[in-house]
């Protein structure tokens, strides 16, 4: 018996079986449980909106700080190149 043919067929067959197991594993349970949306209280919504506003404000502050640092760096780099040219 030629074992090389058998070994060559085992790999694709096992791959097909694994893929079938992956896709069929998601079909268990009732459909109602999967489509049900979690309930969020108005207080949680308000807390998330407040946090979002704080994060947006922090983001704007960091963007301004980054822009300031870029300008400072480009000014410093320009001064250094001018000093090296004059020497």
C-alpha positions as CSV (number, residue, x, y, z in Angstrom):
1,X,0.0,0.0,0.0
2,X,1.3,3.4,-0.9
3,X,1.1,5.6,2.2
4,X,2.1,8.8,0.5
5,X,-1.2,9.0,-1.3
6,X,-3.1,8.4,1.9
7,X,-1.0,11.0,3.8
8,X,-1.6,13.5,0.9
9,X,-5.4,13.1,1.2
10,X,-5.5,13.4,5.0
11,X,-4.6,17.0,5.1
12,X,-7.4,18.4,2.8
13,X,-10.0,16.1,4.3
14,X,-9.0,17.2,7.9
15,X,-9.2,20.9,6.7
16,X,-12.7,20.4,5.3
17,X,-13.8,18.7,8.6
18,X,-12.4,21.5,10.7
19,X,-14.0,24.2,8.5
20,X,-17.4,22.4,8.7
21,X,-17.0,22.3,12.5
22,X,-16.2,26.0,12.7
23,X,-19.2,27.1,10.6
24,X,-21.7,24.7,12.1
25,X,-20.6,25.7,15.7
26,X,-22.3,29.1,15.4
27,X,-25.8,27.6,14.6
28,X,-26.5,26.4,18.2
29,X,-29.1,28.2,20.3
30,X,-32.2,30.0,19.4
31,X,-32.3,33.0,17.0
32,X,-34.1,35.1,19.6
33,X,-31.1,35.2,21.9
34,X,-28.8,36.4,19.2
35,X,-30.9,39.3,18.0
36,X,-31.8,40.7,21.4
37,X,-30.2,44.0,22.1
38,X,-28.8,44.8,25.5
39,X,-30.8,47.3,27.5
40,X,-28.9,50.5,28.4
41,X,-30.3,52.8,31.0
42,X,-30.6,56.5,30.4
43,X,-28.0,57.1,33.2
44,X,-25.5,54.9,31.3
45,X,-26.2,56.8,28.1
46,X,-25.7,60.1,29.9
47,X,-22.4,58.8,31.4
48,X,-21.2,57.7,28.0
49,X,-22.0,61.0,26.4
50,X,-20.2,62.9,29.2
51,X,-17.2,60.7,28.8
52,X,-17.3,61.2,25.1
53,X,-17.3,65.0,25.5
54,X,-14.4,64.8,27.9
55,X,-12.4,62.6,25.5
56,X,-13.2,65.0,22.6
57,X,-12.0,67.9,24.7
58,X,-8.8,66.0,25.7
59,X,-8.2,65.1,22.0
60,X,-8.5,68.7,20.9
61,X,-6.1,69.8,23.6
62,X,-3.6,67.1,22.6
63,X,-3.9,68.1,18.9
64,X,-3.1,71.7,19.8
65,X,-0.1,70.6,22.0
66,X,1.2,68.4,19.2
67,X,0.9,71.2,16.7
68,X,2.7,73.5,19.0
69,X,5.5,70.9,19.4
70,X,5.8,70.5,15.6
71,X,6.1,74.3,15.2
72,X,8.7,74.5,17.9
73,X,10.7,71.6,16.4
74,X,10.5,73.1,12.9
75,X,11.6,76.5,14.2
76,X,14.5,74.9,16.1
77,X,15.5,72.9,13.1
78,X,15.4,76.1,10.9
79,X,17.6,78.0,13.4
80,X,20.1,75.2,13.5
81,X,20.4,75.1,9.7
82,X,20.8,78.9,9.6
83,X,23.5,78.7,12.2
84,X,25.4,76.0,10.4
85,X,25.1,78.0,7.1
86,X,26.5,81.1,8.7
87,X,29.5,79.4,10.3
